[in-house]
Each structure stands twice: as structure tokens, then as C-alpha cells.
């Protein structure tokens, strides 16, 4: 009988790509949705911050409690890599561990039932992925590792220094996926704007944009995770002038006060960040996304208020807020003047109101406009609606458009249509499809 597989991918979409590679390598297994009946269970963990680590551990315990006798429980990914010695001792429930270096060897790990930790992070070398969640969109990894030294981030300690894939390799993968019917792509890494800097090419991302634009079949693309010190004005202008890449700017700034930016070891000053954001905002139809860390050691009330005032200016279409997580092995872990948890929670409550306001204002600006949308399936609201997203938006994180009517009859999942935005309902838009594209 065909063996069965249950896989949980936790954390970011970079992890998702790794999970899709494992699924591709395990094509002989039947993928199922019930862990109780699986012969093999895999948890691809996240080890970035406290809540993510807790979620990974809870998932491991939950799957162990449900799994059948003689099944194999494999734990892979960042948490496993970061705490390999500790987890091997403390989690007898797990049969095999592997980290971030052996995704392409997952079949051998399962067959031998032996843990494996290669000394080098896995840099994608295969297109044999099982793309999940869409028949039109795929994430494309640019690189692994990071050369930045942010005070709060442990990623370089277990992902290592920047390792970029070649332009030729990425182009071949995108061409391959286009032949499979995919046409919408999100390019991502820990620090996408540093792409090819490990080969002393400061314009690597521009070179990639030039190459991707020449591929027949690519209709839509965006870049995720730009970093302030490696995002040049030249790069911003190149994205703005692209016929394929959306004017979609995802740059986590983390803070805006100069003293906090120095404590965080971010490299860029407030003046430089404002210059970048102004240039991004000037692009036609621009969409700006960022993330903020609240409660980093040393953050004063005045510094927080400066951040609050800045975010209230309404520059951003989407803002993600994170509470500072005290991670061993980071610069911030040994810093003094740690913020009280109650203070952090109160500040997050205040910023949550700003985030909600920003989203609603951004969505309201779209009412009455015509835009391209991609149908993603039944909506999260009601069977009466089809769920869609604006083609410019990134999947999952930027929102949902509810399609309540169509002038062209039945709509196909994965297809792109032109739609008229008729109204905003809370944090969602409602639209009518007007024609095919």
C-alpha cells in the first residue's frame, strides 16, 4: 500500500518553500489531512521568536498525541537547527531531527530513520516542488542567510551568512513554473535587497528584475523583505519602472527614532528611511508594507511616541506589529533597560488601533476603482462570496476581496479578472467582476 504523509509548515513563507521541496522529494507518499492515519508526520518548525517557538513545540506534542503506532515523527527546520542538542535530549517523542541543511535529503532521512544536520544551510538546487495553496502563484527564494547584524535577530546564528542563488538558476525555475501554468510570483529571502552582494554585485536585484521581465508567461511579480541599508534609490526606481513587478514595497523599518535604530543596529537613519519611503510613495499606485518591533530594550516613552506619531501619518497600507522577544545569542539579549511586559502590551494595544486605521484608510481609497483581481476560491466569509485578492497584493497577508457578482458568469480559481470595487466592509473590500483579462 502507498505510504501516507502529513506535513505542517510553520513560520514564514521561506519555510513554506522548504516544505514544498520536501513534498516534491516525497512524491511517492500520499499526502493526507488527518495526522491520525499518517505513516510519516513532518513538522517544519520556526525558531525566530518566542511565540513561534512555542507554536512549534505545541504542534510537535499535539501530533505525537494523535499519531498511530509505528508512525514516524520528523522535526525539521529552524527550531530544530537552533536547539538541536537540547531538543534531542528533551523530546523523546520525536523519531528524527533535521535542521536547515537537508531538505532535499528528507526521503533518505525517513528511510534510514536517522537524524541529520549538515553543517551548511540548504541552498535550493531543485525545482521538484509541490506548490501548495495556489495554481497560479508561487514563492521564489533568492538566497539563504543574512549579513545584517540586527540586535534582536537570531537568524544569522543558525542560517549563516548570505548565500545567493544564481540569476540563471532562478530564471530556470520561473520558466519551469510558467510551463506548469504559474504566472504570479513573490520573490523573497531574509534580506532580498542584498541579493548577489555575496558576489560583490550591489545591483543584483536589478539584474534579476531585468531577467524576469524577459520570461514569457510571467504576468505579475513582487519583491518581499527589502532592507533599508541595501535598498538603493536606483532599485526603487527600477521597480517603479517595471512592466511586470508591481509597485509593491515591503520594507520592515522596525522603528523610526534614530536612537532606537542605532540600538537595533539597523544601519539606516530616520532621514534615509524617510527618503526611501517618499520615493516609494511617489510611484504610481504604490503599496507600502512594513513591520515594527515594540519594546526593544531601551525604548523610552518619548521614542515610542515618536514612532506612534510617525505611523499615524498614514504612509503605510499595511503594518505588522511584533512584541520584542528576548532571544539568546542576540546583541539585545545582553542589553540592560529591558521593557516591562505590561508596558510592551500597552504600547501594542495603542499601535493596533493605528494599524486598523491604516488598513481601513488604505482599503477605502480603492472603493470606486477598477483593478485586476485573482480568484482564490470560496471566501472566508460566506459561500455566497468568492474570495479574491488584488493582483498587486501578496497572498495571505494583505487581505481578501469578496466577489459578490460577476458580469461574465462562472469564475475560475487561479484566473485573473478585472473588477470594480464597490464598497469596503470592515477590513475587506467587496467587488463585482466586470470582464476577463
C-alpha positions as CSV (number, residue, x, y, z in Angstrom):
1,X,0.0,0.0,0.0
2,X,1.1,3.6,-0.7
3,X,2.5,5.2,2.5
4,X,0.8,8.3,3.8
5,X,2.3,11.7,4.8
6,X,1.1,14.6,6.9
7,X,3.2,17.8,6.9
8,X,2.8,21.0,8.9
9,X,4.8,24.1,7.7
10,X,5.1,26.7,10.4
11,X,6.5,30.3,10.3
12,X,7.3,32.3,7.2
13,X,6.8,31.7,3.5
14,X,10.5,31.0,3.2
15,X,9.8,27.9,5.3
16,X,6.9,27.1,3.1
17,X,9.2,26.9,0.1
18,X,11.4,24.4,2.0
19,X,8.3,22.4,2.9
20,X,7.2,22.3,-0.8
21,X,10.7,21.0,-1.7
22,X,10.3,18.2,0.9
23,X,6.8,17.4,-0.5
24,X,8.3,17.2,-4.0
25,X,11.0,14.8,-2.8
26,X,8.3,12.7,-1.2
27,X,6.2,12.3,-4.2
28,X,5.8,8.6,-3.6
29,X,3.8,9.3,-0.5
30,X,0.1,10.1,-0.4
31,X,-0.4,13.5,1.3
32,X,-3.3,13.4,3.7
33,X,-5.1,15.9,6.0
34,X,-5.5,13.5,9.1
35,X,-2.4,13.1,11.2
36,X,-4.0,10.1,12.9
37,X,-3.7,8.0,9.7
38,X,-0.3,9.2,8.6
39,X,2.7,6.8,8.3
40,X,5.1,9.8,8.4
41,X,4.5,13.1,10.1
42,X,6.8,16.1,9.4
43,X,6.8,19.4,11.3
44,X,8.9,22.2,9.6
45,X,9.5,24.4,12.6
46,X,10.1,28.1,13.1
47,X,12.6,29.3,15.7
48,X,12.6,33.0,15.2
49,X,10.9,34.4,18.3
50,X,9.3,33.1,21.5
51,X,5.7,32.7,20.2
52,X,6.9,30.9,17.1
53,X,9.0,28.5,19.1
54,X,6.0,27.8,21.4
55,X,3.8,27.1,18.5
56,X,6.4,24.7,17.1
57,X,6.7,22.8,20.3
58,X,2.9,22.6,20.8
59,X,2.4,21.3,17.3
60,X,5.0,18.6,17.9
61,X,3.3,17.5,21.2
62,X,-0.2,17.6,19.5
63,X,0.9,15.4,16.6
64,X,2.7,12.9,18.9
65,X,-0.5,12.6,20.9
66,X,-2.6,11.8,17.8
67,X,-0.3,9.7,15.7
68,X,-0.7,6.0,15.2
69,X,1.6,3.2,16.4
70,X,4.7,2.7,14.2
71,X,4.4,6.1,12.5
72,X,7.5,8.3,12.2
73,X,7.6,11.8,13.6
74,X,10.2,14.0,11.9
75,X,11.1,17.6,13.1
76,X,12.9,19.8,10.7
77,X,13.6,23.5,10.2
78,X,14.8,26.5,12.2
79,X,13.9,25.5,15.7
80,X,15.4,22.1,15.2
81,X,18.6,23.7,13.9
82,X,18.9,26.3,16.6
83,X,18.3,23.9,19.5
84,X,19.4,20.6,18.1
85,X,21.3,19.4,21.2
86,X,18.6,20.5,23.7
87,X,15.7,19.1,21.6
88,X,17.3,15.7,21.1
89,X,17.5,15.3,24.9
90,X,14.2,16.8,25.8
91,X,11.9,15.4,23.1
92,X,11.9,11.6,23.1
93,X,8.6,11.9,21.3
94,X,10.5,12.7,18.1
95,X,12.0,10.0,16.0
96,X,14.2,12.1,13.7
97,X,15.5,15.6,13.7
98,X,17.0,17.6,10.9
99,X,17.7,21.3,10.5
100,X,18.0,23.7,7.7
101,X,20.6,21.9,5.6
102,X,18.9,18.7,4.4
103,X,15.5,19.4,2.9
104,X,16.5,17.7,-0.3
105,X,17.6,14.6,1.6
106,X,14.3,14.1,3.5
107,X,13.5,10.8,1.8
108,X,16.8,9.3,2.9
109,X,16.3,10.6,6.5
110,X,12.9,8.9,6.6
111,X,14.2,5.7,5.1
112,X,17.2,5.4,7.5
113,X,15.2,6.8,10.4
114,X,18.4,8.7,11.4
115,X,18.7,12.4,12.4
116,X,20.9,14.5,10.2
117,X,22.4,18.0,10.5
118,X,24.5,19.2,7.6
119,X,27.0,22.0,8.5
120,X,25.7,24.3,5.7
121,X,22.3,25.7,5.1
122,X,20.4,24.2,2.2
123,X,20.5,26.4,-0.9
124,X,17.8,25.4,-3.3
125,X,19.0,23.1,-6.0
126,X,15.8,21.6,-7.4
127,X,12.5,22.7,-9.0
128,X,10.8,19.5,-7.8
129,X,8.4,21.3,-5.5
130,X,4.8,20.6,-4.7
131,X,3.4,24.1,-4.8
132,X,0.6,24.4,-2.2
133,X,-2.3,26.8,-1.9
134,X,-2.5,28.1,-5.4
135,X,-2.4,27.0,-9.1
136,X,-1.3,30.5,-10.2
137,X,1.1,31.9,-7.5
138,X,4.5,30.6,-6.3
139,X,7.1,31.9,-3.9
140,X,10.7,32.1,-5.3
141,X,13.6,32.0,-2.9
142,X,16.5,34.3,-3.8
143,X,19.0,33.4,-1.2
144,X,19.6,31.9,2.3
145,X,21.2,33.5,5.3
146,X,21.8,37.2,6.2
147,X,24.8,39.5,6.6
148,X,22.9,42.1,8.7
149,X,23.5,42.3,12.4
150,X,20.2,43.4,13.8
151,X,20.4,43.4,17.6
152,X,17.1,41.5,18.1
153,X,17.6,38.8,15.4
154,X,19.0,35.3,15.9
155,X,18.6,34.2,12.2
156,X,22.3,34.6,11.2
157,X,23.3,32.4,14.1
158,X,21.6,29.3,12.5
159,X,21.1,30.4,8.9
160,X,24.6,31.7,8.4
161,X,25.9,34.4,6.1
162,X,24.2,35.4,2.8
163,X,24.2,32.8,0.0
164,X,22.6,33.9,-3.2
165,X,21.3,31.6,-5.9
166,X,22.5,32.5,-9.4
167,X,20.3,34.6,-11.7
168,X,20.4,31.7,-14.2
169,X,19.1,29.2,-11.6
170,X,16.2,31.4,-10.6
171,X,15.3,32.1,-14.2
172,X,15.2,28.4,-15.0
173,X,12.9,27.8,-12.0
174,X,10.5,30.6,-13.0
175,X,10.5,29.3,-16.6
176,X,9.7,25.8,-15.4
177,X,6.8,27.0,-13.2
178,X,5.4,29.1,-16.1
179,X,5.3,26.0,-18.2
180,X,3.2,24.5,-15.3
181,X,0.7,27.3,-15.5
182,X,2.0,29.6,-12.8
183,X,2.2,33.3,-13.7
184,X,2.3,35.3,-10.4
185,X,5.5,35.3,-8.3
186,X,6.7,36.6,-5.0
187,X,10.5,36.8,-4.7
188,X,11.8,36.6,-1.1
189,X,14.7,35.9,1.3
190,X,15.9,37.1,4.7
191,X,17.2,40.3,3.0
192,X,16.1,40.4,-0.6
193,X,17.8,43.7,-1.4
194,X,21.2,42.1,-0.6
195,X,20.7,39.6,-3.4
196,X,24.1,38.8,-5.0
197,X,26.0,41.1,-2.6
198,X,27.9,37.9,-1.6
199,X,29.3,38.1,-5.2
200,X,30.1,41.8,-4.8
201,X,27.2,42.8,-7.0
202,X,25.2,45.7,-5.4
203,X,22.7,45.7,-8.2
204,X,21.9,42.0,-8.1
205,X,18.1,42.6,-7.6
206,X,18.0,45.0,-10.6
207,X,19.8,42.3,-12.7
208,X,17.2,39.8,-11.6
209,X,14.3,42.1,-12.5
210,X,15.7,42.6,-15.9
211,X,15.9,38.8,-16.4
212,X,12.5,38.0,-15.1
213,X,10.8,40.6,-17.3
214,X,12.1,38.7,-20.4
215,X,10.4,35.4,-19.4
216,X,7.3,34.7,-21.4
217,X,4.5,33.7,-19.0
218,X,5.3,36.0,-16.1
219,X,2.4,38.3,-15.7
220,X,2.8,39.5,-12.1
221,X,5.6,39.8,-9.6
222,X,6.6,41.5,-6.3
223,X,9.6,41.5,-4.0
224,X,9.3,40.9,-0.3
225,X,11.6,41.9,2.5
226,X,13.7,44.9,1.4
227,X,16.3,46.1,3.9
228,X,16.9,49.9,4.4
229,X,20.7,49.9,4.1
230,X,20.7,47.8,0.9
231,X,17.7,49.3,-0.9
232,X,19.1,51.9,-3.2
233,X,17.2,54.7,-4.9
234,X,18.2,53.1,-8.1
235,X,16.4,49.9,-7.1
236,X,13.3,51.7,-6.0
237,X,13.2,53.5,-9.4
238,X,13.8,50.2,-11.3
239,X,10.8,48.6,-9.5
240,X,8.7,51.6,-10.2
241,X,9.5,51.4,-13.9
242,X,8.9,47.7,-14.3
243,X,6.2,46.4,-16.6
244,X,5.9,43.1,-14.6
245,X,6.9,43.9,-11.0
246,X,4.2,45.8,-9.0
247,X,4.9,49.0,-7.2
248,X,4.8,46.9,-4.1
249,X,7.3,47.9,-1.4
250,X,7.7,45.7,1.6
251,X,10.4,47.2,3.8
252,X,10.4,46.4,7.5
253,X,11.7,49.5,9.2
254,X,11.2,48.2,12.8
255,X,11.4,51.8,14.3
256,X,11.8,55.4,13.2
257,X,13.6,57.1,16.2
258,X,17.3,57.5,15.4
259,X,18.5,56.3,18.9
260,X,16.3,53.2,18.6
261,X,17.5,52.4,15.1
262,X,21.1,52.6,16.5
263,X,20.3,50.3,19.4
264,X,18.7,47.9,16.9
265,X,21.8,48.0,14.7
266,X,19.7,48.7,11.7
267,X,22.3,50.8,9.9
268,X,19.9,53.3,8.2
269,X,18.9,56.6,9.8
270,X,15.5,58.2,10.1
271,X,16.4,60.6,7.4
272,X,17.4,57.9,5.0
273,X,14.3,55.8,5.7
274,X,12.1,58.8,5.1
275,X,13.9,59.5,1.8
276,X,13.2,55.9,0.7
277,X,9.6,55.9,1.7
278,X,9.0,59.2,-0.1
279,X,10.4,57.8,-3.3
280,X,8.4,54.6,-2.9
281,X,5.2,56.5,-2.2
282,X,5.7,58.6,-5.3
283,X,5.5,55.5,-7.6
284,X,2.1,55.3,-9.4
285,X,-0.3,53.1,-7.5
286,X,2.3,52.3,-4.9
287,X,1.6,49.9,-2.0
288,X,3.8,50.1,1.2
289,X,4.1,47.4,3.8
290,X,6.3,47.5,6.9
291,X,6.8,45.8,10.3
292,X,7.5,47.3,13.7
293,X,9.1,45.9,16.9
294,X,7.7,47.3,20.1
295,X,9.5,47.2,23.4
296,X,13.1,46.6,22.3
297,X,15.5,47.2,25.3
298,X,15.9,50.9,26.0
299,X,12.8,52.1,24.2
300,X,11.6,55.1,26.1
301,X,8.1,56.6,26.2
302,X,9.3,59.6,24.1
303,X,10.8,57.3,21.5
304,X,7.7,55.2,21.3
305,X,5.6,58.4,20.9
306,X,7.7,59.4,18.0
307,X,7.0,56.1,16.4
308,X,3.3,56.4,17.1
309,X,3.2,59.9,15.6
310,X,5.0,58.7,12.5
311,X,2.8,55.7,11.9
312,X,-0.3,58.0,12.3
313,X,0.8,59.9,9.2
314,X,-0.7,57.2,7.1
315,X,2.2,56.4,4.8
316,X,1.7,52.6,5.0
317,X,-1.0,50.4,3.6
318,X,-0.2,47.5,5.9
319,X,1.7,47.4,9.2
320,X,2.7,44.3,11.1
321,X,3.4,44.8,14.9
322,X,5.6,42.5,16.9
323,X,6.4,42.5,20.6
324,X,10.1,42.3,21.3
325,X,11.2,38.8,22.0
326,X,14.3,38.3,24.2
327,X,16.4,35.8,22.2
328,X,19.6,34.3,23.5
329,X,22.6,34.7,21.2
330,X,21.5,38.2,20.1
331,X,23.0,41.6,21.0
332,X,19.8,42.7,22.6
333,X,19.6,39.7,24.9
334,X,22.5,41.1,26.9
335,X,21.3,44.7,26.9
336,X,20.1,46.5,30.0
337,X,16.9,48.6,30.4
338,X,14.5,45.8,29.3
339,X,11.0,47.0,28.8
340,X,8.3,45.7,31.2
341,X,5.9,43.2,29.5
342,X,2.9,45.2,30.7
343,X,4.4,48.3,29.0
344,X,5.0,46.4,25.8
345,X,1.5,45.1,25.8
346,X,0.0,48.5,26.4
347,X,2.1,50.0,23.6
348,X,1.0,47.2,21.2
349,X,-2.7,48.0,22.1
350,X,-2.1,51.6,21.1
351,X,-0.4,50.7,17.8
352,X,-3.1,48.1,17.0
353,X,-5.5,51.0,16.7
354,X,-3.2,52.7,14.3
355,X,-2.8,49.5,12.2
356,X,-6.6,49.1,12.0
357,X,-7.0,52.8,11.0
358,X,-4.3,52.4,8.3
359,X,-5.8,49.3,6.8
360,X,-9.3,50.9,6.6
361,X,-8.0,54.1,5.1
362,X,-5.9,52.1,2.5
363,X,-8.9,50.0,1.6
364,X,-11.3,52.9,1.4
365,X,-9.1,54.6,-1.3
366,X,-9.8,51.6,-3.5
367,X,-13.6,52.0,-3.5
368,X,-14.9,53.0,-6.9
369,X,-11.7,51.9,-8.7
370,X,-11.2,49.2,-11.2
371,X,-8.4,46.7,-10.6
372,X,-7.1,43.3,-11.5
373,X,-8.0,40.5,-9.1
374,X,-7.1,36.8,-8.9
375,X,-9.8,34.4,-7.7
376,X,-8.5,32.2,-4.8
377,X,-11.6,30.1,-4.0
378,X,-14.5,30.3,-1.6
379,X,-14.3,33.3,0.6
380,X,-13.6,33.2,4.3
381,X,-16.9,35.0,5.0
382,X,-19.7,33.0,3.3
383,X,-20.4,30.6,0.5
384,X,-22.2,33.4,-1.3
385,X,-18.9,35.1,-2.0
386,X,-15.9,34.1,-4.0
387,X,-12.6,35.1,-2.3
388,X,-10.1,37.1,-4.3
389,X,-7.1,39.3,-3.8
390,X,-5.9,42.3,-5.7
391,X,-3.2,41.1,-8.1
392,X,-0.8,43.7,-6.7
393,X,-1.2,42.3,-3.1
394,X,0.9,39.5,-1.6
395,X,-1.1,36.3,-0.9
396,X,-2.5,35.7,2.6
397,X,-1.1,38.8,4.3
398,X,-2.6,41.8,2.5
399,X,-6.3,41.0,2.6
400,X,-9.3,39.5,0.9
401,X,-11.7,40.9,-1.7
402,X,-15.2,39.5,-1.6
403,X,-16.7,38.9,-5.1
404,X,-20.5,39.1,-4.8
405,X,-21.3,39.4,-8.5
406,X,-20.0,38.8,-12.0
407,X,-20.9,40.1,-15.4
408,X,-19.3,37.1,-17.1
409,X,-20.8,34.1,-15.4
410,X,-18.8,31.4,-13.6
411,X,-15.4,32.4,-12.3
412,X,-12.3,30.1,-12.3
413,X,-9.9,29.7,-9.4
414,X,-6.5,30.9,-10.3
415,X,-7.7,33.2,-13.1
416,X,-7.3,36.9,-13.2
417,X,-10.2,39.3,-13.9
418,X,-11.0,42.9,-14.0
419,X,-13.2,44.0,-11.1
420,X,-15.0,47.1,-9.8
421,X,-14.5,47.8,-6.1
422,X,-18.0,48.7,-4.9
423,X,-17.6,49.1,-1.1
424,X,-15.5,48.4,2.0
425,X,-16.9,46.1,4.6
426,X,-14.7,46.4,7.7
427,X,-11.2,45.2,6.7
428,X,-12.4,43.7,3.4
429,X,-13.4,45.0,0.0
430,X,-16.5,44.0,-2.0
431,X,-16.2,43.9,-5.7
432,X,-18.0,42.9,-8.9
433,X,-16.1,41.2,-11.7
434,X,-16.6,43.1,-15.0
435,X,-14.5,41.2,-17.5
436,X,-11.7,38.8,-18.1
437,X,-8.1,40.0,-18.6
